[in-house]
Amino acid sequence: MSRLADRTVIGLSISAVVLMALAALIPNWMLFIFLQSFARGAVALGLLVLWRSGLISFGHALYFAAGAYGAVFMQRMIANDAFAMVAAGLIASGALAFLLGFLLRQYRGIFFALLNMAFSMVLWGLLAKTEALGSTDGLSIVAPRFFGMVFAGDQSKLAIYFFAIVLTWMFSVAVHLYMKSTLGAMSTAVRENEIRLEYLGYSAHRAVHVKYVISALLAGFGGVLMGMTVGIVDPDSMAYWTVSGEFVFITILSGTGNVAATYIGAFVFEIIRSLAFQYSPKLWQLIMGGALLLIIMFLPNGLWSVMARLRKARAS
């Protein structure tokens, strides 16, 4: 089976078509949950790229916010176009990751994780204290144009929904094919034995740098999508350390078995949080923490391990 027609690509394509078909059936509140799941799932997908290399970031809200604010400034200063806003978000997050990557690629373990969080909190402080960037009130995002067309009200959210599905499919397939490439296969080598990788003629630092930039690009895309969905970007919901914690939560919840797992985990996360906040607003964080503990205890490899078990049971 060719690289472009393997099981994961086919599954992602079928899922995209099904999600598009559901647009006519699901209510607006579910549409909103799906959009948030796409946004957070994209960031978790970036963390998955790092996690397979043995790295975890407690500060990827840094790139989530960079992408969102980059999109806002593109809309306000140059062009109110959804594709231009995504391009601006990717440039902002990718350029920032490329520069910081020269420092961060030298660290591993808890040092790598906490340095990311430190940079994220620096950005949060900058955004919260700078009036030109909206300060703590943030900046609003109006409904973007799509190829010059403007949609209003529910039609705008529907247009963003289809836009999100198409780009999410493209990014997910690209990451899947990357993980199957030679550079993607270095993830295990970076995690297990960097010295042996160096002996083979590859630079472990360069491999980590590339993976770091890819993960930041995905986080930036997630930030742009979240900004379009909620219509506002602000420091507390975009750059604060608890936002980074949510992304790590989703990554653990999902598991690393497949690129689709992050979106499933993000959707489950949004459903649990919405129900917990609706029925127990004072205890919703306790409920989320308890859910994570149960996942770690009974599904240590994440939700995707359920799929692996079902496939193994079917084969036997």
N, C-alpha and C positions, 0 to 999 in steps of 0.2 A: 504494500500500500504506500502511495507517495506521501511526501511530507505534508502536502496541502490537502490530503484526503484521509488523514488518520482519524482515529476515533474521537479524539478530543476536539478537533476542528469541526467535525461533523456534528458533535454534540453541542458545541457553542453556536453553530449556525442554526440548528433546529431550535435551540432555546431562544435565540434572537427572533426568529419568525413567530414562535409561540407568544413571546412577550409583546410583539407588535399586534398580534391578533387579539390579545387580551385587552388592548386599549379601549375597545368598544364596549367591554363588559364590566371592567372594574370601576369602582367609584373614585372620586377625586382624592379622598384620603389615602386610598391604597396606591394610587398613582404617585402621590407624594412620598410614600414609604419606599416604593420601588426606586424613585429618583435618588433618594438619600442612600439607599443600598448600593446603587451604582457608584455614587461618589465615594462612600467609605470603602466599598469593595475595591475600588481602584487603588486607594492608598494601601490597603491591606495586601493587594497584589504586589505592590512595590516592596513592602516589608517581607513578603514571601521570597522575593528574589534575594534579599539580604539574608534571610533566615536560612536558606539552603546553603549559604556560605558560612554559617555559624555566627552570623552577626544579627543583632537586634538594635533597633533605634527607639529610644524613648522621646524623640523629638521631631518626628516627621510632620507634626503640625506646622513646623517651620516652612516646609515646601507646600503644604496644603494652603497656608495663608499667602505665601508668595504667589502661587498660581491665581488665587482668588483676587488679590489686590492688583496683580498684573492685568487681569481681565477687566477690572473696574476702570483702570486708567486707560486701557485701550478703548473702552466704550466711551469714556468721557472726552478723550483728547483726540482720537484718530478716527475710529470707525465703530459704529454700533452694529457689528456683525458677529454672529455666534462663532463662526470659524476663525475670524480674526481674534476674538477674545480667547479662544482655546490656544491659538498660536502664541499670543502674548503671555498667557499663563505658563505655557511650556517653556518659553524663552526665559521668563523670570525665574522659575524654579530650577530649570536645567543649568542656567548660568551660575546661580548661587551655589548649587551642588557641585558644579565643576570646580569652582574656586575653593570651597571649603573641603572638597575631596582631597586636595593635596595634603591637607593636615590630617583629616580623619582616617585616611587610608593607612596611616601608620599605627593605628590603635586597634585593639581587639577587646572582646569581652565587655566588662562593665564600663571600662574607660570610653569605649566607642559609644555605648548606649547613653552615658551621662553627658558626654560632650555634645551629642546631638540635642539633648534636652536643654543644656546650657545655652546653645545658640538659639534654640526655639524661644526661650524665655527672654533673650536679648531682643529678638524681633518683637515679642509681645510687648515689652516695655517701650520700645520705639514707637510701635503703632498706638499704644495707649496714651503716650505723652505728646504725640505730634498732632497738632490741630489740623494741619493740611492733609493728614491721612485719616481724618475723621475722629481721631481720639477714641475714647471708649464708646462713643455712639456709633462708630462705623460709617460705612458708605453704602448708599443704596445702588441697586442694579435694576435698570428698567428692562422690560421685555426686549430681548435681542432680535435683530433681523435675521432672516434665513434667505440667502440669495436675494436680498433686497425686499423680501416680503415681510410684512409685519402682522403678527397675530395678537389678539387681545383676549384677556380673560382666560377661560378654560382652554381655548384653542392654543394660547401661548404655552401653557403647561404641557399640552398634548404634543406640540411641536418640539419642545425641549425633551420630552420623553422619547420620541422617535430619534431625535438627534443623539441623545445619550446612548440608546441601544446600539445604533450604528457605530459610534466611536468606541464604545465599550467593547463591542465585538472585535473591532480592528485592533485595539490595544491588547486584548486578551489573546488573540491569535498570534500577534507579533511576539508577545512574551513567551507563549508556548513554543513557538518555533525557535526563539532565541535560547530557551532552556535546553532544547535538543541539539543546539549547535555546539561547536568545539568550545567557544568561550563560555557558553552556558554550562557545559559539562564540567568546567573548572570549579564550579561551586563546591562540589564535593571535595575536590583536591585542596581548595583553600581552607575548607573546614577541617580536613583530616591531617594534611601534611604539607605545609607551605614550602618547606625546604625541598621536598621531593619535586614539587611543582617548579621551583626555581632551577633545579638540576635538569628538568626537561626543556628548559629554555624559555619558560613563560615567567612573566613578572607577576607575583602575587599582589603587589601594591597596585599595579595597573589594572589587574582583573577586578580588584575590590573597587577601584575608582570608577570603572565602567559600570559595575553593578549599582554603585551608589547613585550615579547620575540617572540611570534607568529608573531606579526606585523613586527618585525625586521627581522625575518627569511624570510618573504615574500619580504621585501625590499631588502635583500641580494640576493635573487634569481633574482629579477628584475635587480640588478646591474650586476650580472654575465651575464645575457642574453643580457643586453645592451652592455657590453664590447665585447662579442662575435659578436654582430651585427655590431658595428661600427669599431671594430678592434683596439681600443685604449681606455685607461682610463686616465683621467687627473682630477686635482682638480676642475677646473671651471665647467666642465660638469657633475661632479659626486657629489661633496661635497658642492658646494656653496649654500647660502641660497635661491637663486632664483630657484634652482632645487627643493628644498623642497616646495617652493611656487607653482610650477607646479603640484606637487603631490596633494597638498591641492585643487588646482583648479580642477583637475580631479575628486577628491572625491566629491566636491560640485556639479560639473557638472553631475556626475553619480547618486547620491542619494544612500540611504542605503537599498533599498528594496530587493536587491538580489546580490549574489556574482558575477553574470554575468554582472551586471550594471557597475562595474569598468572598464571592458574591452571595453564595448560599449562607455563609457565616454572617455577612453584613445584613442580609435580609432577616435572619433569625434574631440577630442583635436588635434590629429596629422593631421587630414585632414584640420581643420581650420587653424592651424599654417602653414602648408605647402602652402596652397593657399594664405594666407595672406602674407607670406614671399616672395612668387613668384611674386605676382602682386603688392604688396606695401611694399617693404623691409624696408622702413623708418617708416612705421606706423603699422607694424604687431603687436607690443605690445599693441597699442591702440585698434586695432581690437579685440585682444584676451580679453582685459579688457571689451570692450563693449559687447562681446559675453557672458561673465560671468554675467554681469549686466542684460542682457536680460533673461538669464536662471533663475537667482534669482527672477526676477520680474514675469515671466510668468510660470516658473516651479520650485517653491521653494523647492520641494521635489526631484528635479533632473530628468534626462532623464527617469529613470525607472518608474516614476509616469505616463508617457504616456502609458506604458504597463498596468498599473493598471487601467487607465481610459478606455482603449480599452477592457479589460477583463470585466469591470463593464458594459460597453455599450452592449457587446455581451450577457451578462447574462440577461439584461433587454430587 
